[in-house]
């Protein structure tokens, strides 16, 4: 493609999105530029503090448990009190708890504060996703989610390379930088982002509740949506190994934090380079095939890690599962929004977020146990099996799903109304 063609493609990719989206995008970028702790927590505990892989897995699991606890609560807050206050509370709490974690030395205190960090950091996700769905037109959402994911990984690519060297000098500096950057995000949200929650039913018992009442029970009864949530958990279980199983395995094989930083940075760099052109290619293609293919690539991409013996080969395996991530992220997020009712986006996004939080709880326990008892090669084999199961699940679940052409998704399989249709439910006012 010529330079003029690239410029035209870039213009078409970023044009037509509202100003509020770009402030949210900027907040995401700033947040990820300072995201050091989750990436290097396993190395910090096993190398700097001398704890076992099982203890590192336990701490990461408590971090994930905090996310599980906050996911649904944050989803309810997002619908009841608004996207903006939820983001402010979540990001400010994250900054304070991350700073506190850097000063913890006792193993019980580290575990307890890691739980608080997991609660605070995960609480912002339903609000971000709901706000993005509110402010972006339906036909532009896949593009918007891709651009937001691009910002996440642009920040991650930069921070992971820098953090590897920062960690060799001072892990505490990484904690404090992340706390400061997260606080900047909280200020940015407060100053630049107006509330985007749609006016109308709130589920608080008012006279309008009969028009559209969405509770957590409504979400749980939505069969197709919960199927998507379950498959999302399997995919997340695989991708979590990049931050839990992979650094521990590389550390035990004699690689340094800088080696891991360089290998994992390939993930962010590739997403920065490929996310936009790949999104243009997949935007109007069958989501069923995209999700099946990305599940297989994820599983077998991590499976290939069993054969890695150098930083270069580790980086090549990262390339394989990164392609899966590039395809899966906007496709699955777009599907979640299409299956969510307008006035229940917070609760629906909270349930979806919980699938990743539960994976963040289960993945480190699984990886620590498997690595300690059988070795890393078995962990990568499990990833290949899980990817295959997820692909089969998407094939079965989405056979009745129409093409992603911008029309509402058929809901006959779950018995629920279309995403933008009013919902009358006996659970009005329920959490």
C-alpha positions in Angstrom: 0.0 0.0 0.0 1.3 3.5 -0.9 1.9 6.2 1.7 -1.2 8.0 0.5 -3.2 4.8 0.9 -1.9 4.4 4.4 -2.8 7.9 5.3 -6.3 7.5 3.8 -6.8 4.2 5.8 -5.6 5.9 9.0 -8.0 8.8 8.4 -10.9 6.5 7.8 -10.1 4.5 11.0 -10.1 7.5 13.3 -12.7 9.7 11.7 -16.3 10.1 12.9 -15.7 9.2 16.6 -17.0 11.7 19.2 -14.6 13.9 21.3 -15.6 12.1 24.5 -14.3 8.9 23.1 -10.9 10.4 22.5 -10.7 11.7 26.1 -11.6 8.2 27.3 -9.0 6.8 24.9 -6.4 9.2 26.3 -7.2 8.1 29.8 -6.7 4.5 28.8 -3.4 5.3 27.2 -2.1 7.2 30.3 -3.2 4.3 32.5 -1.4 1.7 30.5 1.8 3.7 30.2 2.1 3.2 33.9 0.9 -0.3 34.2 3.9 -2.1 35.8 2.6 -4.0 38.8 0.4 -6.7 37.3 3.1 -7.5 34.6 6.0 -7.9 37.1 4.2 -9.0 40.3 5.2 -12.7 39.7 8.9 -11.8 39.2 8.8 -9.4 42.1 7.6 -12.1 44.5 9.7 -15.0 43.2 13.0 -13.2 42.4 13.1 -10.1 44.5 11.3 -11.5 47.6 12.3 -15.2 47.2 8.8 -16.7 47.5 7.8 -19.9 45.7 5.8 -20.0 42.4 2.8 -21.3 44.4 2.9 -18.2 46.7 3.2 -15.9 43.7 0.2 -17.8 42.2 -1.7 -17.3 45.5 -1.1 -13.6 45.5 -2.1 -13.2 41.9 -5.2 -15.3 42.7 -6.2 -13.0 45.5 -5.7 -10.1 43.1 -8.1 -11.9 40.8 -10.5 -12.6 43.6 -10.6 -8.9 44.3 -11.6 -8.4 40.7 -14.4 -11.0 41.0 -15.8 -9.3 44.1 -15.8 -5.8 42.5 -17.0 -6.8 38.9 -20.7 -7.2 39.6 -20.7 -4.4 42.2 -19.1 -2.0 39.8 -21.6 -3.0 37.1 -24.5 -2.2 39.4 -22.8 1.1 40.4 -22.3 2.0 36.7 -26.0 1.6 36.0 -27.3 3.2 39.2 -24.9 6.0 39.9 -23.3 6.6 36.5 -20.2 5.8 34.6 -18.2 8.9 35.7 -18.4 8.5 39.5 -17.7 4.8 39.2 -14.5 5.6 37.2 -13.4 8.3 39.6 -13.8 6.0 42.7 -12.2 3.0 41.0 -9.1 4.9 39.7 -8.4 6.9 42.8 -8.7 3.7 44.9 -6.4 1.9 42.5 -3.7 4.6 42.8 -3.8 4.5 46.6 -3.8 0.7 47.0 -0.9 0.3 44.4 1.2 2.8 46.3 0.5 1.0 49.5 1.4 -2.4 48.0 4.9 -1.2 47.2 5.7 -0.7 50.9 4.3 -4.1 52.1 6.9 -6.6 53.3 5.0 -9.2 55.3 3.6 -12.0 53.1 0.1 -11.8 54.7 0.1 -8.0 54.2 1.2 -8.3 50.5 -1.6 -10.8 49.9 -4.2 -8.6 51.6 -3.2 -5.5 49.7 -3.0 -7.3 46.4 -6.7 -8.3 47.0 -7.5 -4.6 47.4 -5.6 -3.7 44.3 -7.6 -6.3 42.3 -10.9 -4.9 43.6 -10.0 -1.3 42.8 -8.4 -1.8 39.4 -11.1 -4.1 38.1 -14.0 -1.8 39.2 -13.3 0.6 36.3 -13.8 -1.9 33.5 -17.6 -2.1 33.4 -17.8 1.7 33.5 -15.3 2.2 30.6 -17.0 -0.4 28.4 -20.5 1.0 29.1 -19.4 4.6 28.5 -17.8 3.6 25.2 -21.0 1.8 24.1 -23.0 4.9 25.2 -21.0 7.5 23.2 -20.2 5.6 20.0 -22.7 4.8 17.3 -23.4 1.0 16.9 -21.8 0.9 13.4 -18.6 2.4 14.8 -18.2 0.3 18.0 -15.9 -2.5 16.7 -13.6 0.2 15.3 -13.8 2.1 18.6 -13.1 -1.0 20.7 -10.1 -1.7 18.5 -8.7 1.8 18.9 -9.1 1.6 22.6 -7.4 -1.8 22.7 -4.7 -0.3 20.5 -4.2 2.4 23.2 -4.0 -0.3 25.9 -1.2 -2.1 24.0 0.6 1.0 22.9 0.9 1.9 26.6 1.8 -1.7 27.4 4.5 -2.0 24.8 6.2 1.1 26.2 5.7 0.4 29.9 6.8 -3.3 29.7 10.1 -2.5 28.0 10.8 0.3 30.5 9.5 -1.7 33.5 11.9 -4.5 32.9 14.9 -2.2 33.5 13.1 -0.3 36.3 12.5 -3.6 38.1 16.3 -4.4 38.0 16.9 -1.1 39.8 13.9 -0.7 42.1 10.5 -2.5 42.1 9.2 0.3 44.4 9.7 2.8 41.7 7.4 0.8 39.5 4.7 0.8 42.1 4.9 4.5 42.7 5.0 5.4 39.0 1.8 3.3 38.4 0.1 4.9 41.3 0.9 8.4 39.9 -0.2 7.6 36.4 -3.5 6.1 37.6 -4.2 9.2 39.7 -3.6 11.3 36.5 -6.3 9.2 34.8 -8.7 9.9 37.7 -8.2 13.7 37.2 -8.5 13.4 33.5 -11.9 11.6 33.8 -13.1 14.2 36.3 -12.2 17.2 34.2 -12.9 16.0 30.6 -15.6 13.3 30.6 -19.3 14.1 31.1 -21.7 11.5 32.4 -23.0 9.3 29.5 -25.5 7.1 31.2 -28.7 7.0 29.1 -31.7 8.7 30.7 -34.6 6.5 31.6 -35.1 3.4 33.8 -32.7 3.0 36.6 -34.0 -0.1 38.4 -34.5 1.8 41.6 -38.2 1.2 42.0 -39.4 4.4 40.2 -42.4 4.7 37.9 -40.4 4.0 34.8 -39.0 0.7 36.0 -41.8 -1.2 34.3 -40.5 -0.1 30.9 -37.1 -1.7 31.2 -36.0 -3.5 34.4 -32.6 -5.2 34.3 -31.2 -7.0 37.3 -28.3 -9.4 37.8 -30.9 -12.2 37.7 -31.9 -11.0 34.2 -28.3 -11.4 33.1 -28.0 -14.9 34.6 -31.2 -16.0 32.8 -29.8 -14.9 29.4 -28.6 -18.2 28.2 -26.7 -17.2 25.1 -25.0 -14.3 26.9 -23.9 -16.5 29.7 -22.6 -18.9 27.2 -20.4 -16.1 25.8 -19.3 -15.2 29.3 -18.3 -18.9 29.9 -16.2 -19.0 26.7 -14.7 -15.7 27.5 -13.5 -17.2 30.8 -11.7 -20.0 28.9 -10.0 -17.5 26.5 -9.0 -15.3 29.5 -7.6 -18.3 31.3 -5.2 -18.8 28.4 -4.2 -15.1 27.9 -3.6 -14.7 31.7 -0.6 -17.1 31.4 1.3 -14.3 29.7 1.5 -12.5 33.0 1.6 -15.5 35.4 2.8 -18.7 33.9 5.2 -17.2 31.3 7.3 -14.9 33.7 7.5 -17.7 36.3 8.6 -20.2 33.7 11.2 -17.9 32.2 12.5 -17.0 35.6 12.9 -20.6 36.6 14.7 -21.3 33.3 17.3 -18.6 34.2 16.0 -15.6 32.2 16.1 -12.1 33.7 13.2 -9.7 34.2 14.6 -7.7 31.2 14.5 -10.8 29.1 10.9 -11.3 30.0 10.2 -7.6 29.4 11.6 -7.8 25.9 9.7 -11.0 25.0 6.4 -9.8 26.3 6.8 -6.4 24.7 6.5 -8.1 21.3 2.8 -8.5 22.2 2.2 -4.8 22.6 4.4 -3.8 19.6 2.5 -6.2 17.3 -0.8 -5.0 18.5 0.2 -1.4 18.0 1.4 -2.2 14.4 -1.4 -4.7 13.4 -4.5 -3.8 15.4 -5.8 -1.1 13.0 -5.2 -2.9 9.7 -6.4 -6.2 11.0 -9.6 -4.6 12.3 -10.3 -3.1 8.9 -9.9 -6.6 7.5 -12.2 -8.4 10.1 -14.7 -5.6 10.7 -17.5 -7.0 8.5 -16.5 -10.7 8.6 -18.3 -13.6 10.3 -17.7 -13.3 14.1 -18.2 -17.0 14.5 -15.2 -17.9 12.3 -13.1 -15.1 13.9 -13.8 -16.3 17.4 -13.2 -20.0 16.5 -9.9 -19.2 14.8 -8.6 -16.9 17.5 -9.4 -19.5 20.2 -7.3 -22.1 18.3 -4.5 -19.6 17.7 -4.4 -18.6 21.4 -4.4 -22.2 22.7 -1.7 -23.5 20.3 0.3 -20.3 20.4 0.8 -20.8 24.2 1.2 -24.5 23.5 4.3 -23.8 21.4 6.0 -22.2 24.4 6.9 -25.7 25.5 9.5 -25.8 22.8 11.0 -22.3 23.5 14.6 -22.2 24.8 15.7 -18.7 24.0 14.3 -15.2 24.2 13.9 -15.2 20.4 11.8 -18.3 20.4 9.7 -17.1 23.3 9.1 -13.9 21.3 8.0 -16.0 18.2 5.4 -17.8 20.4 4.2 -14.4 21.6 3.7 -13.5 18.0 1.3 -16.4 17.4 -1.0 -15.8 20.4 -0.9 -12.0 19.9 -2.6 -12.5 16.5 -5.3 -14.4 18.3 -5.6 -11.5 20.8 -5.8 -8.9 18.0 -8.8 -10.8 16.4 -10.5 -11.9 19.6 -10.6 -8.6 21.6 -12.7 -6.3 19.4 -14.8 -9.2 18.0 -15.8 -10.5 21.5 -16.3 -7.0 23.0 -18.5 -6.1 20.1 -20.6 -9.2 20.6 -21.0 -8.5 24.3 -22.3 -5.0 23.5 -24.8 -6.3 20.9 -26.1 -8.8 23.4 -26.6 -6.2 26.1 -29.7 -4.0 26.7 -29.1 -0.2 26.8 -30.2 0.3 30.4 -28.4 -2.8 31.6 -25.0 -2.3 30.0 -23.3 -1.8 33.4 -24.6 -5.1 34.8 -24.0 -7.0 31.5 -20.4 -5.6 31.2 -19.9 -6.4 34.9 -20.7 -10.0 34.3 -18.4 -10.1 31.3 -15.7 -8.4 33.3 -16.2 -11.0 36.0 -15.3 -13.8 33.5 -11.8 -12.2 33.2 -11.6 -11.6 36.9 -12.4 -15.2 37.7 -9.8 -16.3 35.1 -7.3 -14.0 36.9 -8.2 -15.9 40.1 -8.0 -19.4 38.6 -5.0 -19.0 36.2 -2.3 -18.3 38.7 -3.5 -21.1 41.0 -3.5 -23.4 38.0 -0.1 -22.3 36.7 1.7 -22.2 40.0 0.4 -25.7 40.9 1.2 -27.2 37.5 4.7 -25.6 37.3 5.6 -26.7 40.8 4.4 -30.3 40.4 4.9 -31.2 36.7 6.8 -28.5 35.0 5.9 -25.6 32.6 5.6 -28.0 29.6 2.4 -29.4 31.1 1.0 -25.9 31.5 1.4 -25.1 27.8 -0.2 -28.4 26.9 -3.2 -27.5 29.0 -3.5 -24.1 27.2 -3.7 -26.0 23.9 -6.5 -28.2 25.2 -8.5 -25.2 26.6 -8.2 -23.3 23.3 -9.6 -26.3 21.4 -12.5 -26.6 23.9 -13.2 -22.8 23.5 -13.2 -23.1 19.7 -15.7 -26.0 19.9 -17.8 -24.0 22.3 -18.0 -21.0 19.9 -18.9 -23.2 17.0 -21.8 -24.7 18.9 -23.1 -21.5 20.6 -23.0 -19.2 17.6 -24.5 -21.3 14.9 -27.8 -19.3 15.2 -26.1 -15.9 15.3 -26.6 -13.7 12.2 -23.8 -11.9 10.5 -22.5 -8.8 12.2 -24.2 -6.3 9.9 -25.3 -3.8 12.5 -28.8 -5.3 13.0 -29.9 -6.6 16.5 -28.8 -10.2 17.3 -31.5 -12.8 17.2 -32.4 -13.8 20.8 -34.6 -16.8 20.3 -32.0 -19.2 21.8 -32.1 -17.4 25.1 -35.6 -16.2 25.2 -34.5 -12.6 25.9 -35.6 -9.5 23.9 -33.4 -7.7 21.5 -30.6 -5.5 23.0 -32.4 -2.2 22.6 -35.9 -3.5 23.4 -37.6 -2.5 26.7 -37.5 -5.2 29.4 -40.3 -5.8 31.9 -39.1 -8.0 34.7 -40.2 -9.0 38.1 -36.8 -8.1 39.4 -37.3 -4.4 39.3 -35.1 -2.8 41.9 -33.0 -5.9 42.4 -29.3 -5.7 42.3 
